Amino acid sequence: FPTMPGDVLYMSLEDTEDRLQNRLMLLSDDGPESLFFSSQIIRTDEGLLDALEQFVTEHPNTRLIVIDTLNYIRPESKSTNMYEKDYSDIVPLHEFTQKHPVSLVLVHHSRKTKDSDEMNAASGSTALSGAVDNYLLLNRPRRTERYAKLFCSGRDILDREIEVEMDERCIWKV
């Protein structure tokens, strides 16, 4: 698919720096200068948005920010309404993307139970899929399976499923 080259920030919040380096070495002997990593956990109520603002200011060619995973950046909430909490957790990130020409990918875990509607797969309420512009779900029959389907739905994309396969370097190929 055509893309616009630019800087990328990958916030790998579940990984150690050693694991990140090992994964990068699987892909390349040396990472590109346009790829930046962070394993520092900052919640949205503790300055994450300020840190993202600073990053895009220092790197004006930023095109993609990946936050892996959503649960590490969520603020603590006293709300007992799950839909309201999920929605309010996403809105500040959505507003950030409205101000900057970047795509923001929030990695989130799916439910372990099956549902006939892929939009219900995200762990949490339907607000998680409703508050984002686009929703992608990688669905593998079994965790060890090399083949999967990437379900795509959103405001700016055509709904579709794309068959993908993971190669020996752990890269998903269409």
N, C-alpha and C positions, 0 to 999 in steps of 0.2 A: 504494500500500500504506500502511496506517496506520503512523505512526511516533510516537515519543515525542520531542518537541522537547527540545533541549539543546545544550550546547556541543560543538564539534567541533575536534579537533586534526588537521591534515593535515601530515604530515611528508613533504615532497616532496624527497627526497634526491638526485634526479637533475637537479633544475632549479635555475636561478639565480633570484634574487629578481625580476629583470626578467621572466623567462618566467612566473613565478607571477602577477605583477601583470597581464601581458598576458592570461593565461587568465582571470583573475578579471574583467577588463574585458569579455571576450566575454560573460560571463554576467550582469553587473550593473554599474551605474555605481559602486556602492559595496557592498562586502561586508558581510554581517551582523555585528553585534557579537559574535555567538556563534561565529564562525569564526576559528580561530587557525592560523597557519602556522609551520612551522619547516623550515629547510633545513640545520640543523646535524646533522652525522653523528655519532652516538654509538652505539658498538657495545654489545651487551648485557653484555659483560664489562668495559666501560669506564664504566658508570653510566647506561645507558639506562633501566633499570627504576627507578632512583632519580629520574631526571628525570620519568618518567611519573607516579610517585607524587606528586612535587611538583606536577605540573600538575593532577592530579585533586583534590589537597588545596586548591589555589588556585582551582580551578574545579569545585566539587562537583556542578554540573549537567552535567558531561561525560557524553555518551552515546555518542560515536563517536571513535575514534582510527584514523587511516589511516597506515600506514607504507608508503611507496612508494620503494624496494623493499626486500624482505627481505635481499638480498645485502649491502646497505650496513650492516646492523646485526649481521650474523653475526660471532661471535667467531672468531678463528683457532683451528684445531683440529689436534691432532697425530694424531687418530684416522684410520685408513685405512678404517674401516668407514663407508661413506656413509650407510647407514640410521641407524646409531647417531648420527652427526654431525647429520644432518638432524633427527632426533627431539629430540636434546638442545638444538638451537638453538631449537626451538619451545616446549618445555616451560615455560621461565620466563615466556614471554609468555602462555601458556595459564593458568598459575598466577596471573598478574596479573589476568586477566579473571575468575577465580574469586573474587578478593577485592573487585572493584569492579564496579558495575553499568554496565559499558561494553561496547560491541562493538568489537573490534579487527580491522581489515581489514589483512591483510598482502598487499601486491601482489607478485606473483612472476611471472617469465617462464615461458612454456610452451616445450616442446620444439618444434623446427621439424618433426620427423617426425610423421606422423599415426599415431594409434592408435585402434582401435575402441572402447576404453574411455576415456572422458573423465577418469577418475580417474588415469590414467597420463600425463596431459598435462603436469603440472608438471615443470619441469626439476629433476632430482635424483631421489632415491629415493621410493618410495611412502610413506615416513614423513612426508613433507610433507603429503600428503592425509590420512594416518591420525592425525596428532597434533592436527588442528584439529577444532572442532565442526562447522563447515560449510565447504563447498568450492564456490566459484563459478568457472566458466570461461567467459570471453567468447570465442566461437569465430566468427571471420570466415573465409569462404572465401578471400578475398584481403585484404591489408592495406588496400587502397584502397576496399574495399567499405563501403557505408553500412549494409547489413543484416547482422545477426549473430544468433547464438543464445546465450543465457545459460543454461548448464547449471548446475543447482543440486542439491546433494546434502548431506545432513548428518544429524546426530543430532537436531536440533530442527526440521527442515523436511522437507516432502514433496519427494521427488526429482521434478524436472521440468525442462523446457526452455521458455524464454520467448523469443519472437521480439522483437528490438529493432531500432531504427533510429536512426542518428545524424542529428540535424538540422544546419542550417547554422551553429548556434552551438556545435557539438560536444557536444550533450547527447543522451544515449541515452534514447529514448522507447520505452515498451512499446506 
